[in-house]
Amino acid sequence: MTFTKILIAFIFGLSTLTHAQSTASAQVSTFTIEAPQLQVKKKIWVYLPKDYLKSTTEYPVIYMHDAQNLYDAATSYVGEWNVDESLDSIANSKVIIVGIEHGNDKRMDELTPYPNETYGGGKGDQYLDFIINTLKPQIDASYRTLKNVKHTSIFGSSLGGLLSFYAVVKYPETFGNAGIFSPSFWFSNRIFNLVSETTISPNSRFYFLAGSEESETMVPDQTKMVDLLLTKGVPQNNIKNTITEGGQHNEALWRQNFPKAYQWLIKN
């Protein structure tokens, strides 16, 4: 496959799969659910802690985008995040991860809250409506979850980082914490306007990650957003702002930083 095809697939979330062997752990299962808000069916990947079947514990939940890239080399297009392997290796990991498959050519629509003049998009609210009013109720009914906002996080990278940030700002009654990796704040300046015009919950928590070798605007935009949150009264200890020297816009950066982000997000 040519570099150009890989780059296009990476930006737009299109599948470029080969017939790789599955690497998903035994803790991962899948199901399909109707998403009437998007007029599609969604495949959902659920990671359960190793001790889930042997305990009566209720667990915090992290909703993550781009499930194809989280657990399995056979479904990822440029490498997986190794979410399952990371959690399996952490002693007493206590979280349920709900991965939502992106919509391939609809990915940009789903993961952007506002349209871009060049690329379109802007159906993020419908996608979040699906999570809030269709998927989360089923997850809470099917698994032993801590259902309150304090223990409900949303997490993604690139466009998924943008939408995860937006979700906590726009729907603080559902999402208490966000994992925001390499956020695409460039997509629309309206995201900065939203924060300026919104009362941000002082309980909301934000874990930011950017690499120094991403786009020219990545680190400045992230710094600008962190500063804006601070002016809006978000406590300093509710924001983690990580800049990785040499980090590039890829799964390697996100894979390496996932364990620390997970531990910070559920430390409530």
Legacy VTK file of the C-alpha trace (Angstrom):
# vtk DataFile Version 3.0
C-alpha trace
ASCII
DATASET POLYDATA
POINTS 268 float
0.000 0.000 0.000
1.362 3.421 -0.914
2.159 6.090 1.658
-0.492 8.358 0.119
-3.226 5.753 0.569
-2.179 5.147 4.175
-2.198 8.885 4.888
-5.672 9.349 3.389
-6.975 6.382 5.367
-5.459 7.790 8.556
-7.020 11.234 8.157
-10.476 10.039 7.230
-10.586 6.822 9.250
-11.053 4.569 6.241
-10.272 0.882 6.437
-7.036 -0.328 4.839
-7.030 -3.730 6.420
-4.972 -6.731 5.529
-5.704 -10.237 6.760
-3.814 -9.890 10.044
-4.388 -12.342 12.867
-6.651 -11.142 15.649
-4.841 -9.861 18.752
-7.896 -9.032 20.881
-7.718 -10.518 24.365
-10.241 -12.888 25.898
-11.607 -9.958 27.927
-13.049 -8.358 24.780
-16.464 -9.162 23.319
-18.609 -7.477 20.675
-22.245 -6.827 19.909
-24.241 -4.810 17.391
-26.813 -2.168 18.269
-29.149 0.032 16.279
-28.175 3.711 16.219
-31.404 5.408 15.106
-29.863 8.849 15.590
-27.406 7.996 12.802
-29.645 5.577 10.873
-27.008 2.830 11.064
-26.071 -0.201 13.121
-23.001 0.143 15.303
-20.575 -2.583 16.314
-19.518 -2.189 19.945
-16.395 -3.718 21.523
-16.514 -4.188 25.305
-13.485 -4.837 27.512
-14.257 -6.299 30.947
-11.760 -6.471 33.827
-10.145 -9.839 34.454
-11.985 -10.309 37.740
-15.383 -9.250 36.388
-16.997 -12.703 36.437
-15.611 -13.508 39.889
-16.744 -10.342 41.613
-19.804 -8.248 42.362
-17.949 -4.990 41.884
-19.421 -2.086 39.940
-16.960 -0.425 37.577
-16.369 2.998 36.036
-16.915 3.139 32.276
-14.840 4.792 29.559
-16.513 5.244 26.169
-13.912 5.278 23.404
-14.169 6.095 19.697
-12.588 4.229 16.760
-12.994 0.776 18.294
-11.354 -0.810 15.249
-8.032 0.605 16.462
-8.278 -0.079 20.187
-7.913 -3.819 20.676
-7.109 -5.722 17.512
-4.348 -5.580 14.891
-6.684 -7.356 12.481
-9.105 -4.415 12.382
-6.758 -1.466 12.867
-5.383 0.376 9.863
-2.047 1.678 11.191
-1.588 -0.218 14.453
-3.727 -0.732 17.539
-3.731 1.035 20.905
-3.267 -2.244 22.842
-5.976 -1.142 25.272
-6.775 -4.698 26.316
-3.154 -5.768 26.742
-2.402 -2.611 28.728
-5.281 -3.166 31.115
-4.589 -6.890 31.418
-1.047 -6.021 32.548
-2.123 -3.471 35.173
-2.674 -5.090 38.525
-6.263 -4.679 39.680
-7.367 -2.639 36.675
-10.925 -1.585 37.445
-12.699 -0.265 34.362
-15.084 -1.242 31.595
-14.027 0.099 28.192
-16.797 0.502 25.619
-15.339 0.937 22.138
-17.599 2.294 19.394
-16.654 1.499 15.809
-16.324 4.534 13.576
-18.475 4.782 10.477
-15.634 4.550 7.918
-16.528 7.231 5.355
-18.964 8.697 7.923
-16.291 9.017 10.614
-15.705 12.713 10.025
-19.439 13.423 10.227
-19.802 11.504 13.491
-16.784 12.887 15.322
-17.151 16.592 14.573
-19.544 18.916 16.434
-19.363 21.622 13.764
-18.933 21.534 9.988
-15.692 22.579 8.329
-15.876 24.688 5.161
-13.588 22.278 3.305
-14.327 18.882 4.815
-17.961 19.099 5.909
-18.930 17.069 8.971
-20.868 18.341 11.966
-23.048 15.434 13.171
-21.321 15.028 16.519
-24.457 15.795 18.513
-26.348 12.956 16.825
-23.482 10.587 17.572
-23.369 11.697 21.214
-27.158 11.388 21.419
-26.682 7.765 20.376
-24.153 7.201 23.172
-26.178 9.009 25.826
-29.695 7.778 25.045
-29.198 4.426 23.303
-25.827 2.874 24.062
-25.245 3.936 27.668
-28.646 2.690 28.877
-27.918 -0.711 27.340
-24.423 -0.856 28.816
-25.745 0.103 32.249
-28.471 -2.538 32.007
-26.142 -5.289 30.790
-23.055 -4.776 32.953
-22.238 -3.803 36.533
-21.400 -0.162 35.991
-20.994 2.912 38.151
-23.637 4.920 36.342
-23.068 8.429 37.645
-21.268 11.218 35.824
-18.238 11.063 38.116
-17.418 7.588 36.841
-18.338 8.077 33.173
-15.537 9.129 30.812
-15.221 9.626 27.071
-11.923 9.228 25.241
-10.492 9.568 21.756
-7.733 10.863 19.522
-7.603 13.388 16.692
-11.243 14.008 15.711
-12.139 11.686 18.580
-10.168 13.933 20.915
-12.091 16.946 19.649
-15.438 15.256 20.193
-14.514 13.884 23.618
-13.642 17.388 24.761
-16.874 18.739 23.298
-18.908 15.999 25.017
-17.749 16.963 28.511
-18.343 20.673 27.864
-21.745 20.218 26.193
-23.089 17.267 28.218
-21.561 17.548 31.706
-24.559 15.777 33.202
-23.459 12.564 31.424
-19.686 12.754 30.931
-17.496 13.758 33.856
-14.067 13.126 32.377
-12.426 13.268 28.946
-9.310 11.686 27.476
-8.269 14.151 24.781
-5.387 12.888 22.633
-4.107 15.063 19.743
-7.386 17.008 19.532
-8.356 18.438 16.140
-9.231 21.885 17.450
-8.266 23.230 14.008
-11.464 21.795 12.553
-13.580 24.746 13.711
-12.900 27.805 15.852
-16.425 27.411 17.173
-15.067 24.990 19.780
-13.194 27.880 21.414
-16.303 30.050 21.223
-18.333 27.320 22.920
-15.977 27.206 25.887
-15.887 31.012 26.130
-19.691 31.166 26.238
-20.341 28.130 28.483
-20.272 27.694 32.233
-17.874 24.776 32.663
-18.584 22.406 35.529
-15.829 22.720 38.160
-16.058 18.949 38.548
-15.215 18.185 34.901
-11.774 16.670 34.338
-9.647 16.853 31.182
-6.584 14.773 30.246
-4.828 16.381 27.252
-2.011 14.863 25.206
-0.158 16.331 22.224
3.120 15.489 20.519
5.659 18.149 19.634
6.013 16.712 16.108
2.334 16.856 15.172
0.946 19.768 13.149
2.232 23.291 13.728
-1.029 24.220 15.445
-1.447 21.152 17.674
0.480 22.245 20.757
-0.480 25.957 20.515
-4.179 25.078 20.145
-4.052 22.682 23.080
-2.255 25.254 25.228
-4.822 27.881 24.238
-7.674 25.562 25.264
-6.087 24.681 28.596
-5.574 28.362 29.378
-9.181 29.056 28.434
-10.457 26.346 30.781
-8.423 27.836 33.617
-9.953 31.271 33.004
-13.381 29.600 33.141
-12.681 28.377 36.655
-11.743 24.739 36.050
-9.409 23.770 38.903
-5.781 23.218 37.911
-5.809 19.714 39.397
-8.729 18.818 37.097
-6.548 19.369 34.038
-3.634 17.221 32.915
-1.727 18.815 30.058
0.901 16.482 28.587
3.226 17.487 25.746
5.405 14.611 24.516
8.670 15.668 22.937
9.052 14.022 19.534
5.497 12.630 19.608
3.794 12.277 16.233
0.135 12.047 15.243
-0.172 8.272 15.348
-1.220 5.196 17.284
2.280 4.786 18.722
1.922 8.049 20.675
-1.579 7.195 21.836
-0.719 3.590 22.714
2.254 4.640 24.845
0.244 7.217 26.766
-3.027 5.328 27.239
-2.112 3.599 30.559
-1.299 6.855 32.366
-4.375 8.562 30.967
-6.623 5.669 32.027
-5.263 5.721 35.569
-5.728 9.493 35.848
-9.263 9.417 34.430
-10.610 6.843 36.887
-8.809 8.308 39.895
-11.876 9.986 41.340
LINES 1 269
268 0 1 2 3 4 5 6 7 8 9 10 11 12 13 14 15 16 17 18 19 20 21 22 23 24 25 26 27 28 29 30 31 32 33 34 35 36 37 38 39 40 41 42 43 44 45 46 47 48 49 50 51 52 53 54 55 56 57 58 59 60 61 62 63 64 65 66 67 68 69 70 71 72 73 74 75 76 77 78 79 80 81 82 83 84 85 86 87 88 89 90 91 92 93 94 95 96 97 98 99 100 101 102 103 104 105 106 107 108 109 110 111 112 113 114 115 116 117 118 119 120 121 122 123 124 125 126 127 128 129 130 131 132 133 134 135 136 137 138 139 140 141 142 143 144 145 146 147 148 149 150 151 152 153 154 155 156 157 158 159 160 161 162 163 164 165 166 167 168 169 170 171 172 173 174 175 176 177 178 179 180 181 182 183 184 185 186 187 188 189 190 191 192 193 194 195 196 197 198 199 200 201 202 203 204 205 206 207 208 209 210 211 212 213 214 215 216 217 218 219 220 221 222 223 224 225 226 227 228 229 230 231 232 233 234 235 236 237 238 239 240 241 242 243 244 245 246 247 248 249 250 251 252 253 254 255 256 257 258 259 260 261 262 263 264 265 266 267
